[in-house]
Amino acid sequence: MVPHTYHELRSRLRMALALNALVIVAEFVAGFLTNSIGLIGDAGHNLVDQGSLFLALYAHILTERPATASRTFGYHRAGVVAAFLNSFLLLLTAAGILLVGAKRMMEPVPIAGGAAIMYTGWSILDPLISVLVVAAILKGSWPLFKESLEVLLESTPPGVSPAHVAAAIEAMPGVKNVHDLH
């Protein structure tokens, strides 16, 4: 199999982003016309995903830049910053969908389309679907948010004991003690 060139991949990415943009617009319009928070919520989720792809691509481009006098480590953390921003925006989107969905559970509104609602008359299905969308968003974004925040805060990696690391270093010949371990 022949690897794709950078230009072919960029072209495919543009096509995928354009098609996804059409899906987002269609979902927003359909959600607005039918008064469906489920569709609007999914469109919002897809919109944030679309932005995430652009942000990830930009972060990838930044990480290729060399270090400078003012950026002595270069841009190697751009990917972590992008992951943090993406997950944070997804969490905000989930919170917004959840708030609107909760309001709609308390004060149901008629939905103009959607087969299950048309046949059952249960308008509550729409906000319940939005809760499922929120659950899916949280399942994917919360671990990414937590992990990227830990990296940005330069926390000790999971499974690493600073006390054990210090003890191992102090056990080496010629080392008197370990202080200010990072």
C-alpha positions, 0 to 999 in steps of 0.5 A, spaced: 500 500 500 502 506 497 502 512 503 498 518 501 502 524 500 501 530 505 497 534 500 492 528 499 491 527 506 490 535 507 485 534 501 481 528 504 481 532 511 478 538 507 473 534 504 471 530 511 470 537 514 466 540 509 461 534 509 461 534 517 459 541 516 453 540 512 451 534 517 452 540 522 448 545 519 442 540 517 442 537 524 441 545 527 436 546 522 432 540 523 432 541 530 430 548 530 424 546 525 422 540 529 424 544 536 428 538 538 433 539 543 436 532 542 438 534 534 440 541 536 445 538 542 448 533 537 449 538 532 453 542 538 457 536 539 459 535 532 460 543 532 465 542 537 468 536 534 469 540 528 473 545 532 477 540 535 479 537 529 481 544 526 485 546 533 488 539 533 491 540 526 493 547 528 497 544 534 500 539 530 503 544 525 505 548 532 509 542 535 513 542 528 516 549 530 523 549 532 525 552 539 526 559 540 530 564 545 523 566 548 520 559 547 526 555 549 522 548 549 518 550 543 511 548 542 511 541 544 505 542 549 501 545 544 497 538 543 496 538 550 493 545 550 489 543 544 486 537 548 485 541 554 481 546 550 477 541 546 475 537 552 473 544 556 469 546 550 465 539 550 464 539 557 461 546 557 457 544 551 454 538 555 452 543 561 448 547 556 445 541 553 443 538 560 440 545 562 436 545 556 434 538 557 432 539 564 428 545 563 424 541 557 423 535 562 420 540 567 416 544 561 415 539 555 414 542 549 411 539 542 416 536 537 414 537 530 418 531 528 422 524 530 418 517 529 418 515 536 415 521 539 410 522 533 407 515 534 408 515 542 406 522 543 412 522 549 415 529 548 419 527 554 423 522 549 427 528 546 430 531 552 432 524 554 435 523 548 439 529 549 441 526 556 444 520 552 448 525 548 451 528 554 453 522 557 456 520 551 460 527 551 462 526 558 464 519 557 469 521 552 471 528 554 472 528 562 478 523 562 481 527 556 480 534 560 483 530 567 489 528 564 491 534 560 490 538 566 494 534 570 500 534 564 499 542 564 499 542 572 506 538 571 503 533 576 506 526 578 504 521 573 499 516 575 502 510 578 509 513 580 511 514 587 515 520 588 517 517 595 520 511 591 523 515 586 527 519 591 529 512 595 531 509 589 536 515 587 538 516 594 540 508 594 545 510 588 552 511 591 555 518 591 548 521 592 547 524 599 539 526 599 534 528 594 530 534 595 525 538 590 524 532 586 520 534 580 
